[in-house]
Amino acid sequence: MKGKNKYLPVCAAMYANYAAHGFGLIILTQTAAWLMEKFNTDMVGVSYLVSVMAIGKIVILAVSGVLSDKFGRKPFVFLGIASYIVFFLGIYFAKSYSIAVFFALFAGAGNSFLDTGSMPAWIEAYPKAGGTVTILQKAAVSVGQLLLPVCLAFFISRNMSTSNLYLVATAILVIAGIVIARAPFPPLTKAPEKGSVPVDEDGNARFNSKPKLWLEGACLIAIGFTSTASFTLFSNWVKIFGQEIIGMSEPSAAYCISMYSTTSIIGVVVTSIAIKKFIKPCRLLVVYPLLSVVALLLLAFAPSAAVCRIASIVIGWTAAGGVLQMAVAVMADLFPMGKGKVTSVVYMLCSICMLVIPTVAGWVFTLPNGILSDRFDSKKLIVLALVLNSCCSFFFAATMGSLGYTSALITWLGLAFSVGLGYWPALMKFINTLAGPENAGKSFSYYYTVYGIF
């Protein structure tokens, strides 16, 4: 990162934007009591505001990446700042719930603008440390999410309104915007000749052959969905799993969430140092999901309080510790001429996941007994996370040579094992019920033939 210190102020200010974004991710739920009283609504109404934020993000991501590559990063960083300020002040001053819904859209738009402006700008400012500077975005968000409860406790202890949190977030964005306006911004990457292999700053080819969008690109885009699904399922359901399946007390199960959150922050810091010093992000994109697969396998099929705590640490480090950001960095390195576009595509899959997975999880969890499992419990959700995380590792591992082939084999076996024990036997029972008792033998023979091939 030496020689690029002139971009340090603008990069630091963009991290401050993501600290404010961390506020935005949880501020609606943390100020739910104020919102319910202000708009005469309930928690369902507050949850709807949160979902509207995701809709705004998907809509803007569809165009912001392409425009960022065409018009530069700085305008989109400013659009992100402005959108978030409109969101925070809009919610603060809104007089009705319908107006609040409208302003919630700006939070999702602001997130999209920041992603497609900041991510490519960091990589262009520090091209030799793209993985490090992008993964620190995760740390900045975590700092914001840790800072908000501290501010919340401060206001409550002094009998001040929790709505002041919206003003704090606005102040952070205004200060960051002033710094960005005065600081130099890194130039856009110049376009290489058509069909040429991307080169580094010394003119040497970075790859033996030109990366293929349909292979490496598709795998990395898929990780945007599968990695997000993995840690979303785990963080939302491990507490219930600990109480339901393992029999842990509520405080003990809740402590697993704290361990998960803490190690995710530590993982971001350590990983950012590691990829700067001695390991490439693309290798961690194989190793981290593989470790997550092992942890989820143990949790799903050998559940205990100790295993649950260990899995919380491992998943926090390897799934929530920056895999998504590393995928974006590797994608931008493989396809440097469309950093904004590839960022928007990966994060669009992430956003779709945030909309789809909670719905799927709720549907799977409430399925009646005997359709997907013999028990009405949360184990189905852990198995679903295992399946998705296996796919996450397998997708990218197949492009990574000998290390990838070994990892792909292990994750494929883990996927077969988890599906076989977690879903397929129950699915077979369901199919057998449809086929009727007279065809039971034939149905079972078909099932075990397919499972054996798999």
C-alpha positions in Angstrom: 0.0 0.0 0.0 3.1 2.2 0.0 3.2 5.0 -2.6 -0.5 5.5 -2.6 -0.8 7.5 0.7 -2.4 10.4 -1.1 -5.6 8.3 -1.3 -5.6 7.4 2.4 -8.0 10.3 3.5 -10.6 9.5 0.9 -10.4 5.7 1.6 -10.7 6.4 5.4 -13.8 8.6 4.7 -15.4 5.9 2.6 -14.9 3.5 5.6 -16.7 6.1 7.7 -19.6 5.9 5.3 -19.8 2.2 5.9 -19.8 2.8 9.7 -22.9 4.9 9.1 -24.2 2.1 6.9 -23.7 -0.2 9.9 -26.0 2.2 11.8 -28.5 1.9 8.9 -28.6 -1.9 9.0 -29.9 -2.0 12.6 -31.2 1.4 13.4 -34.9 0.6 12.6 -35.1 -2.4 14.9 -33.0 -0.6 17.6 -35.4 2.3 17.6 -38.5 0.2 17.1 -40.3 1.5 20.2 -39.9 5.1 19.0 -41.0 4.2 15.4 -44.1 2.3 16.7 -45.2 5.3 18.8 -44.3 7.9 16.1 -46.2 6.1 13.3 -48.8 4.2 15.3 -47.6 0.8 14.0 -46.3 -2.5 15.3 -43.2 -4.7 14.8 -44.7 -6.0 11.6 -44.7 -2.5 10.3 -41.1 -1.9 11.4 -40.1 -5.2 9.7 -41.7 -4.0 6.5 -39.6 -0.9 6.6 -36.5 -3.1 6.8 -37.6 -5.2 3.8 -38.3 -2.0 1.8 -34.6 -1.1 2.2 -33.6 -4.3 0.4 -36.0 -3.5 -2.4 -34.4 -0.1 -2.9 -30.9 -1.7 -3.0 -31.8 -4.3 -5.7 -33.5 -1.7 -8.0 -30.4 0.7 -7.9 -27.8 -2.1 -8.2 -29.3 -3.0 -11.6 -27.9 0.2 -13.1 -25.4 1.8 -10.7 -22.5 -0.6 -11.4 -22.5 0.1 -15.2 -22.8 3.8 -14.7 -20.0 3.8 -12.1 -17.7 2.3 -14.7 -18.7 4.9 -17.2 -18.8 8.1 -15.1 -16.4 7.4 -12.3 -16.6 6.4 -8.7 -16.8 9.8 -6.9 -20.3 10.8 -8.1 -21.7 7.5 -6.9 -20.0 7.7 -3.5 -21.7 11.1 -3.1 -25.0 9.7 -4.3 -24.6 7.1 -1.6 -23.9 9.7 1.1 -26.8 11.9 -0.1 -29.2 8.9 -0.2 -28.4 7.8 3.3 -28.7 11.4 4.6 -32.2 11.5 3.0 -33.1 8.2 4.7 -31.9 9.2 8.2 -33.4 12.7 8.1 -36.5 11.5 6.3 -37.3 8.9 9.0 -36.5 11.5 11.7 -38.9 14.1 10.3 -41.5 11.9 8.6 -45.1 12.6 9.8 -46.7 9.4 8.6 -45.8 5.7 8.1 -46.4 5.9 4.3 -43.8 8.7 4.0 -41.4 6.6 6.2 -41.8 3.7 3.7 -40.8 6.1 0.9 -37.7 7.2 2.7 -36.7 3.6 3.6 -36.1 3.1 -0.1 -33.3 5.6 0.0 -31.3 3.4 2.5 -31.2 0.6 0.0 -30.3 3.0 -2.8 -27.5 4.5 -0.7 -26.1 1.1 0.0 -26.0 0.3 -3.7 -24.4 3.6 -4.6 -21.7 3.2 -1.9 -21.0 -0.4 -3.0 -20.5 0.4 -6.7 -18.5 3.5 -6.0 -16.4 2.6 -2.9 -15.4 -1.0 -3.7 -13.9 -0.2 -7.1 -12.3 3.0 -5.7 -10.5 1.1 -2.9 -9.1 -1.4 -5.4 -8.0 1.3 -7.8 -6.4 3.2 -4.9 -4.5 0.2 -3.7 -4.3 -2.3 -6.7 -1.8 -4.5 -5.0 -3.9 -4.9 -1.8 -7.4 -5.1 -3.3 -8.4 -8.0 -1.0 -7.2 -6.2 2.1 -8.9 -2.8 1.5 -12.2 -4.4 0.4 -12.4 -6.8 3.4 -11.9 -3.9 5.8 -15.3 -2.7 4.6 -16.8 -5.5 6.6 -14.9 -4.3 9.7 -16.2 -0.7 9.2 -19.8 -2.0 9.1 -19.2 -4.0 12.3 -17.8 -0.9 14.0 -21.0 1.0 13.1 -23.1 -1.9 14.5 -21.0 -1.9 17.7 -21.1 1.9 18.0 -24.9 2.2 17.7 -25.8 0.3 20.9 -23.2 2.4 22.8 -24.8 5.6 21.6 -28.3 4.1 22.3 -27.3 3.3 25.9 -25.9 6.9 26.2 -29.1 8.5 25.1 -31.3 6.2 27.3 -29.2 6.8 30.4 -29.8 10.5 30.0 -33.5 10.2 29.2 -32.9 11.4 25.6 -34.8 10.2 22.6 -33.4 7.3 20.7 -34.3 9.2 17.6 -31.0 11.1 18.1 -29.3 8.1 16.6 -30.5 9.3 13.2 -28.7 12.6 13.7 -25.5 10.9 14.8 -25.5 8.8 11.6 -26.2 12.0 9.5 -23.3 13.8 11.2 -20.9 10.9 10.3 -21.9 11.1 6.7 -21.6 14.9 6.5 -18.1 14.8 7.9 -17.1 12.0 5.5 -18.6 13.8 2.6 -16.5 17.0 3.4 -13.3 14.9 3.5 -14.1 13.1 0.2 -15.0 16.4 -1.5 -11.5 17.8 -0.7 -9.4 14.7 -1.2 -8.0 13.3 -4.5 -9.8 10.3 -5.9 -8.1 7.4 -7.7 -8.4 7.4 -11.5 -10.5 4.8 -13.4 -8.6 1.7 -14.7 -7.7 2.2 -18.4 -9.2 -0.2 -20.8 -6.8 -2.8 -22.3 -6.9 -3.9 -25.9 -9.7 -6.3 -26.8 -8.8 -9.9 -26.0 -5.7 -9.1 -24.0 -4.8 -10.6 -20.6 -4.9 -8.1 -17.7 -1.5 -6.9 -16.6 -0.1 -5.5 -13.3 1.6 -2.1 -12.7 4.9 -3.5 -14.1 3.3 -4.7 -17.3 3.4 -8.4 -16.4 0.4 -10.6 -17.2 -1.5 -11.4 -14.0 -3.0 -14.7 -15.4 -1.8 -17.5 -17.6 -4.9 -17.1 -19.7 -7.8 -14.6 -19.9 -10.4 -15.2 -17.2 -13.7 -16.5 -18.4 -16.9 -14.8 -17.2 -18.9 -18.0 -17.7 -16.5 -20.0 -15.5 -14.6 -18.1 -12.8 -17.1 -15.1 -13.0 -20.2 -17.3 -12.6 -18.6 -19.1 -9.6 -17.8 -15.9 -7.9 -21.2 -14.5 -8.6 -22.8 -17.6 -7.1 -20.7 -17.1 -4.0 -22.5 -13.8 -3.5 -25.7 -15.8 -2.9 -24.4 -18.9 -1.2 -22.1 -17.3 1.3 -24.7 -14.8 2.3 -27.3 -17.5 2.7 -24.9 -19.6 4.9 -24.2 -16.9 7.5 -27.7 -15.5 7.4 -29.2 -18.9 8.2 -26.7 -19.6 10.9 -26.9 -16.3 12.7 -30.7 -16.3 12.6 -31.2 -19.9 13.6 -28.3 -21.2 15.8 -29.9 -19.8 19.0 -33.1 -21.7 18.3 -31.1 -24.8 17.2 -29.2 -24.7 20.5 -32.3 -24.5 22.6 -34.4 -26.9 20.5 -32.0 -29.7 19.5 -29.2 -29.5 22.0 -31.3 -28.3 25.0 -29.1 -25.3 25.9 -30.5 -22.6 28.1 -31.6 -19.3 26.4 -28.6 -17.3 27.8 -26.2 -20.1 26.8 -27.6 -20.3 23.3 -27.6 -16.5 22.9 -23.9 -16.5 23.9 -23.2 -18.5 20.7 -24.4 -15.4 18.8 -22.0 -13.2 20.7 -19.2 -15.6 19.9 -20.2 -15.6 16.3 -20.3 -11.8 16.1 -17.0 -11.3 17.9 -15.0 -13.8 15.8 -16.5 -12.4 12.6 -14.8 -9.0 13.5 -11.6 -10.7 14.5 -11.7 -12.8 11.4 -12.0 -9.7 9.2 -8.9 -8.1 10.8 -6.7 -11.2 10.7 -7.8 -12.1 7.2 -7.1 -8.6 5.9 -3.5 -8.9 7.3 -3.1 -12.5 6.0 -4.1 -11.6 2.4 -1.8 -8.6 2.5 1.2 -10.5 3.7 1.3 -14.1 2.6 -1.9 -15.6 1.0 -4.1 -14.8 -2.0 -7.8 -14.2 -1.5 -8.7 -16.8 -4.1 -7.2 -19.5 -1.9 -9.1 -18.4 1.1 -12.3 -18.6 -1.0 -11.6 -22.3 -1.1 -10.4 -22.9 2.4 -12.9 -20.8 4.4 -16.1 -22.3 3.0 -14.5 -25.8 3.4 -13.9 -25.1 7.1 -17.5 -23.9 7.4 -18.7 -27.1 5.8 -16.8 -29.1 8.4 -18.2 -27.1 11.3 -21.8 -27.4 9.9 -21.4 -31.1 9.4 -20.4 -31.6 13.1 -23.2 -29.3 14.2 -25.9 -31.0 12.1 -25.0 -34.6 12.8 -23.1 -34.5 16.2 -24.9 -31.7 18.0 -23.7 -30.7 21.5 -23.2 -27.5 23.4 -19.4 -27.6 22.9 -19.8 -28.3 19.2 -22.3 -25.4 18.9 -19.9 -23.0 20.5 -17.0 -24.2 18.3 -19.2 -24.0 15.2 -20.2 -20.4 16.1 -16.5 -19.4 16.3 -15.7 -21.2 13.0 -18.7 -19.9 11.1 -18.2 -16.4 12.4 -14.6 -16.4 11.2 -14.9 -18.3 7.9 -18.4 -17.4 6.7 -19.1 -13.9 8.1 -15.5 -12.8 8.2 -15.3 -11.3 4.7 -15.9 -14.1 2.2 -18.3 -11.9 0.3 -15.9 -9.0 0.2 -13.0 -11.3 -1.0 -15.3 -12.6 -3.7 -15.8 -9.0 -4.9 -12.1 -8.3 -4.8 -11.2 -11.4 -6.7 -13.9 -10.7 -9.3 -12.6 -7.2 -9.8 -9.1 -8.5 -10.2 -10.2 -11.0 -12.8 -12.3 -8.5 -14.7 -10.7 -5.1 -14.0 -12.5 -3.2 -16.7 -15.9 -3.6 -15.1 -15.2 -3.2 -11.4 -18.5 -1.3 -10.8 -20.5 -3.8 -12.9 -19.1 -6.9 -11.2 -19.5 -5.4 -7.8 -23.2 -4.7 -8.5 -23.8 -8.2 -9.9 -22.2 -9.9 -6.8 -24.1 -7.7 -4.4 -27.3 -8.1 -6.3 -27.1 -11.8 -5.7 -26.4 -11.0 -2.0 -29.5 -8.7 -1.9 -31.7 -11.3 -3.6 -30.5 -13.8 -1.0 -31.5 -11.5 1.8 -35.0 -11.3 0.4 -35.4 -15.0 -0.5 -33.6 -17.0 2.2 -35.6 -15.7 5.2 -38.8 -16.6 3.3 -37.5 -20.0 2.4 -36.2 -20.6 5.9 -39.6 -19.7 7.4 -41.3 -22.1 4.9 -38.9 -24.9 5.6 -39.1 -24.5 9.4 -42.9 -24.6 9.4 -43.3 -27.6 7.1 -45.4 -30.3 8.8 -43.7 -33.4 10.2 -42.8 -36.1 7.7 -42.3 -33.9 4.6 -38.7 -32.8 4.9 -37.7 -34.4 8.2 -39.0 -36.7 10.9 -39.0 -33.9 13.4 -40.5 -30.4 13.5 -37.3 -28.6 14.4 -34.6 -26.2 13.3 -32.2 -28.9 12.3 -33.6 -28.6 8.7 -32.3 -25.0 8.6 -28.7 -26.0 9.7 -28.7 -28.7 7.0 -29.9 -26.1 4.4 -27.0 -23.9 5.5 -24.7 -26.8 5.1 -25.9 -27.6 1.6 -25.6 -24.0 0.4 -22.1 -23.6 2.0 -21.0 -26.8 0.3 -22.1 -25.4 -3.0 -20.2 -22.1 -2.1 -17.0 -24.0 -1.7 -17.5 -26.4 -4.6 -18.4 -23.7 -7.1 -15.1 -21.8 -6.8 -12.9 -24.8 -5.8 -13.3 -26.4 -9.2 -11.3 -23.5 -10.8 -8.3 -23.7 -8.4 -6.0 -26.5 -9.6 -4.9 -29.3 -7.2 -6.0 -27.4 -4.1 -9.3 -26.9 -5.7 -9.8 -30.5 -6.8 -9.1 -31.8 -3.3 -11.4 -29.2 -1.7 -14.1 -29.8 -4.3 -14.0 -33.6 -3.6 -14.4 -33.0 0.1 -17.2 -30.5 -0.2 -19.0 -32.7 -2.8 -18.9 -35.6 -0.3 -20.1 -33.3 2.4 -22.9 -32.1 0.2 -23.9 -35.7 -0.6 -23.7 -36.7 3.0 -25.7 -33.8 4.3 -28.4 -34.0 1.6 -28.6 -37.8 2.0 -29.1 -37.7 5.8 -30.9 -34.4 6.0 -33.3 -34.2 3.1 -33.3 -37.1 0.6 -34.6 -39.9 2.9 -37.5 -37.7 4.0 -38.1 -36.6 0.4 -38.1 -40.3 -0.6 -40.8 -40.9 2.0 -42.8 -38.1 0.5 -42.4 -39.5 -3.0 -43.3 -43.0 -1.8 -46.4 -41.6 -0.2 -47.4 -40.1 -3.6 -46.6 -43.3 -5.5 -48.6 -45.5 -3.1 -47.7 -48.6 -1.1 -47.8 -50.9 -4.1 -44.8 -49.1 -5.6 -42.8 -48.8 -2.4 -40.0 -51.2 -3.5 -39.6 -49.6 -6.9 -39.4 -46.1 -5.4 -36.8 -47.1 -2.8 -34.6 -48.8 -5.5 -34.7 -45.7 -7.6 -33.8 -43.5 -4.7 -30.8 -45.6 -3.6 -29.6 -45.8 -7.2 -29.6 -42.1 -7.6 -28.1 -41.5 -4.2 -25.3 -44.0 -4.9 -24.4 -42.2 -8.2 -24.5 -38.9 -6.4 
